[in-house]
Amino acid sequence: MMDVRPPELSRLTLMCRDHEVAEFTWNHDRQAVTGKTHVFDASHAPLMSVDPYGNITRDRLSIWFKNRGIPDFRPDAVERLRAVGFPSAASLMASGFGASLSDQYWIRPAGSVSTWRDVNCFENDFSEELGKLLLPHDASSVPSLIEKIRSNADILASSPDAALNGNLPKRWTIEDGQRVLVKSGRASGRFQEPFNEKIASVLCSRLLDMDDYVSYELEDGGFMKWASRCKPMTDQTTEFVPAYALLCSSKRPSDFGLYDFYVSVCSAHGLNVHEDVEKMLVVDYLMANFDRHWNNFGVLIDSESREWLRAAPVFDTGEALWCDREPTQPFGGYTTPRGGMMRPFARRIDDQVERHCQDLSWLDPSKLKGFSEQACDILLGNPFIANEPGRIDKIKAAIDLRTKALTKHARKVCRERSFTVPDTDAASGTASKQAERRL
């Protein structure tokens, strides 16, 4: 049985499928890679672990390892991990295989003869106890889950949930052989996040091709048990590389802004991502998404050949539609604090459409007709929103204003096209201006 209290040091081999990448020591107490790191194959290393000169360093390996796992700020996560004997998700990964459903990296403990075929979660069943602990169907099940895990911690070794980052409660499950990501909301956001994911999918289905976005369904498990559900965007040969990894592994010229840097790095690997970025920024603008940080967009690569395949589809749009705003606050744009995480190319998030959406030849604004009504119909399924006086009306008016502003910008940059612009606000121009002031 796996020791519930990990030893202070674990000697591990970072693997990419069956490629030995590097051997290193994980210090559980310091939560860092320490001692000598022996590199076998830097070409198959995670980009975040490599510096701009192609070297795997201890510091960067530590950052990748910790960034890979459950963050300390996820609600209840640290407390429940400690309850089963682990100080962090990184220590849990270092005590198991650290497999993921977003890439093909895993951790082989010293003395193990396991192979990718033995441990990968794309083909093999895995224990769901950790996921159920971190996202319980019923809070009353937590004590029994803790007891079950403590009595047989080996059941955590194969779980992909330790390598599942992000700040919302989430877990992987298997349904009829299909891997499904289940993600809930938070009380502080009125449990609106799963509803927003469904709305974003509806929006994407109106504007984008199917391959351009991850489609989410809304699961209604009862009061305060709503969740979004989606399939992985990767498979056992396709790796998601977050944009943050590109930022870590490439040197940004002093005269390059973040947008120019990102598209130039992709271009150097054969990808033209201008249109993909436009699509992401348009969706984020219409959804008022305030959480498009550098870990939830990026590219897909072939984990074996290392070929860069395409931009990753749009995903993770739950923290949106003013779910963090009180009715007395304006339902407008967001500004990232100085020193805060980039969101992603400008401090004032709304500025990104005007600055970086200068083509929009793919956009047909007429497909937005009725979108605000459809979005609000979905939100009415959440009583925290439906029963808050004026909230639905304010969200609808705010979406309509954004639709009009986007259409105006599209007309400016695509004068050669004939847009059929939807009349999303039946009110007169004066009434529309009054609505804007209320927002």
Buried (B, 14 or more C-beta within 10 A) or exposed (E): EBEBEBEEBBBBBBBBBEBBBBBBBBBBEEBBBBEEBEBBBEEBBBBBBBBEEEEBBBEBBBBBBBBBBBBEEBBBBBEBBEBBBBBBBBBBBBBBBBBBBBBBBBBBBEEBEBEBEBBBBBEEEBBBBBBBBBBBEEEEEBEEBBEBBEEEBEBBBBBBBBBBBBBBBBBBBEEEEEBBBBBBBBEEBBBBBBBBBBBBBBBBBBBBEEEBBBBBBBBEEEEEBBBBBBBBBBBBBBBBBBBBBBBBBBEBEEEBEBBBBBBBBBEEEEBEBBBBBBBBBBBBBBBBBBBBBBBBBBBBBEBBEBEBBBBBBBBBBBBBBBBBBEEEEEBBBBBBEEEEEBBBBBEEBBEBBBEBBEEBEBBBBEBBBEBBEBBBEBBEBBEBBEEBEEBBEBBBBBBBBBBBBBBEBBBEBBEEEEBEBBEBBEEEEEEBEEBBEEB
